[in-house]
């Protein structure tokens, strides 16, 4: 118990930020410029940002919020002032007895036909690996109401991202026991079973398999944000151009896992003045790009514990 208490004195701490560069300049290697969100939540940190909406005045994001008093992640909605980058409002969206993170937003559902207007709600597919399942929720943004829709995978997976190719839907993720390793797993949606079923996997020469956000398109090509975890979890973001059989995935009707290729075009590291240990999310919507940065409380304590082999 004493050891655990000491370790908590140097816990990780994340914060989210808005990247000021254009996507074009990012992919060309320009040094990133980030406006980090300012807030007064001393006993919580925020990571895994996904953008819900962008207005003239606000940037609204879903994040993993990690309050120290409950010591596990939950999904929260942050309303950020677009001019000052100050956090204006926090709304808790979903909290479970187990850790939640990585709140993937699904705007084009493949799993059900909506009876209402999709303008009124979106679907969420947050990570909840501790529950050994992957669940989709329906979320009414304005009312901040969320309800469970269905379980789509009975496995403990990390940071799962769906991708539609033609009329087929695939899921990319890592899974236990090595969620931060070098194997990226691919699943395909089965309409009869209404579940994702295993399709294949891709191995990398380094630990860059874990997803860092949604796939995105640029100049007729598909790109994958990935987490580089060689030194530690969430060390850097790797932006990878994705092809299948040498062709653009955007021109295909189905994927062949055996011919998938991922070519890194950019690797990005944290430039936060204090949280400069890692960078592990990259997402965009309506021309805005979000990321996050990792550091540790009481770094001198952490360095001492690491020196004596108490933590790694």
N, C-alpha and C positions, 0 to 999 in steps of 0.2 A: 504493500500500500504506500509506503514511503517512496519507493522507486517510482510508482505511478504518479504520485503527487509531484515529484521533482520533474518528471518528464512533461507534465502538463504546464509547468512554468515556462516551457519553451515550445509550446504548441505551434503548429503552422498557423499562418494568417494570410488570407487572400483578400484582394480587392479587385473590382472590375474597372475597366476604363474604355473610353471611346477612341478608336484609332483615327487620327486626323488625315492620314495619307489616303490617296485614292487606291483602289484595287490594282489599277494599272501600275502605279509606282511601287506598290508593295511587291508585286510579282517581278518587277524589274530590279529589286534589291535595294530600294531606297531605305535609309534608316527610318524606323517607325517613330512616329510622334504620337503620344497618347495623353489624353486628358483623363486623369484618374478621378473617379467619383469621390466627392467629399461627403462624409456623413459623421454623425455623432454616436453611432452604435459601437461603443467601446468593447462590449462583451459579445459581439457577433462579427462574423466576417461573411463576405459574399464572393461566390465563384460560379463558374459554369453559366455565363449569361447567354440567353436566347432572347431576341428582340420580338416583343409582341406588337408594338406599333411605334410609329414616329409621327409626331404632330409638329406644328409650327413652334410650339413652346416646350414640348416634353419628349423624352425618349423613355419608353415603357418596356421594361425587361423582366423576364422570369429568371430567377437565379436559385442556386443552392444557398440558403442562409444557414449558417452554423452558429446557433446560440450556445455560448459556453455553459449556460445553466442546465440545458438538457443534453448537451454533448453528443449531438447527432444532427445530421442535415435534414432540413425541411425545404419545401418549395415556397418561395415568396415572390411577390410582385413588387418591383421598385419603380417609382415614378421619379425621373431625373430631369431637372431643369436643363433645357438644351443650351442655354447661354452660360450659366454659371457652373454646370455639372455638379450641382448640389442635389443630394437626395431630398426630395420633397415629401415623399410618402412611402410607407412600407405596409403591405398587406400580406399576411400569411395566407397561402393558397391551400397547401396540403401538408399535414404532419401525421406521421405514423409512428408506432413504437420502434420501427426499424429505420435506418438511415435512408434518406432520399436525396437525389442529386440529379444533375444533367437533365433539366426539364425540356426535352425535345418538343417542339411545336409542329403539329401536323395540320396543314391547311387544305390539303387535297386528300381526303380519306379514301382508302381502298376497301375498308372492312365493313362499311355499312352505308346505306343510302339515307341521308338525313331528311327528316320530315319538315324540319324548320329551316330557316335561312342560316347558312354557314357564316353570314356576316355577324350573327349574334353570338357565336361561340367558335372556339377552336378546339382541337384535340391535343392532349398532352401524353407523352410517353416517357415519364421520368425513370431514371435508374433507381431500382430498389433491389439490388443484388442480394441483400441479406434475406429477402423473402423467397429467393430462388424462383422468381417468376418475373415476367415483364408484362405490365398492365397499361392499357390505354384508358384515359379519362376524357370526359367532355367538360370543357371549362368555359363558363360564361364570364367574359372579361369584366364587363361593367359591374355586374352584380357580385363578382368575386365568389361564384358558386361553382363547385366542382363535383362531378359524380363519376363513379366507375362505369366503364362501358364493357370491357372484356379483357381477359388474359390472353395474350398472343404468343407466349413462349414460356414453357415450364423448365427454365434453366436459370442459373445464376450467371448473368452476363453483365459486362460493363460498357457504358456509354454507347448504346445501340443506336444506329442511325438508319432509317429506311431510305430506299432509293427506288424510284419508278423508272423502269426501262421498257419502252413500248407499253404493253398492257400488263406487264409483270411487275411485281414488287419484291425487292430484295432487302435484306437486313444485314448490316455490317457491324461487327462488334468483336470484343475480346471476351474471354471467359476464364473462369477459375480452372486450374489453380494459378495461372500466370496471366492475370489481366493486364499487366504492364509489360508483357513480353513481346515476342517477335512474330506471333501468329495471329493473323486477322481471319476471323470466321465469317462465312457468308451463308445466309439462310434465304429460302424463297417462300413466299406466301402461298399456302395451300387453301384454296377456296372451299374445298369440301370439309376439311378439318378445321378451318378457320384458325389456323396456327401457322407460325413459321416453322419450316422443316429444314434440317441441315442440307446444304448444297455442296460446300467445299471450303477450302481454306487457302490462304496465301502466307508464305513465310518470308520474312525479311532478314537481312544480315545483321540488323541491329534492332533494338527495342523501339520500334516506331509503328507498331500495329494498332494501338488504341486510338479510337476516334477522338478528334478534338472539336467537332462541330459538324454542321450540315455540309454535304457536298454543295459545290457551287459551280456555275458556268462562267467561262471567260473565253471570248473569241472562238466560239464553236467547239470548245473542249470542256471536259469535266475535270474538276479538281477535288481532292480530298484533303481536308485538314486532319493532321494526325499528331499524336503526342509523342515526343521523343523522351523516352524514359531510361536512357542509358545510365545516367548518373543517379537519378532518382525519379520518382513519379512526377510527371508534369514539368520536366526540366525545360522543354522548348516545344515550339510548334513547327511541324514540318508540313509545308504545302506541296502536295504531290499531284502531278498531272496523271489522269487515269485513262488508259487505253485498253482495248480488248481485241486481241488479234491484230494489233497495230492500227486499229481504227478508233475513231472517236466513239465513245459510249453513247453520245447524244444521237448518233445516226443508227443505232442498233435497236432491235426489237426484243432481244434477250441477251443474257450474259453467258459467257463460257468461262467459268472460274479458272480453267486450266490455261487460258491465254490472257488473263488480266495482268496488266503491268502498271506499276506505280513509280513514276519518275519524280524525284524531288526537284523542285525549282526554287525553293526558298526555305530557309530555316530561321526562325525568329526567337530571340531571347528577350527576357524582361529588361527594360531600362528604367524601371521604377527606382527612385532614389533609396528606398528602404527594402521593398519587397522585390529583390533582384535575384532570387534563387530559382524561380521558375516562371513559365508562361505556358498555359495548357488549353486555352479555348480560343476559337476563331469562328465568329458567326457574323452574318450580315443580313440586312433587310431594309428595303427602301433607301438604299444608298448609305446606310450607317453600318459601321463595322465595330464589333465589340470584342474585347479580350479580357484576360485577368492576369494577375501577377501573384507570385508566392513569396512569402518570407516567413520568419519565425520570431515569436516573442522571445525576448531576453537571449539574443544570439550568443552572448558570452557563456551563458549556462549550457546552451546546446553544444557549443564547441568543446566545453570541458567534459560533458557527458560522452560526447563522441570520442574524445581522446582516450577515455578510459573504457571504451567499448560498451557503455551502458545503452546508448542508442546508436543508430546507423543513419 
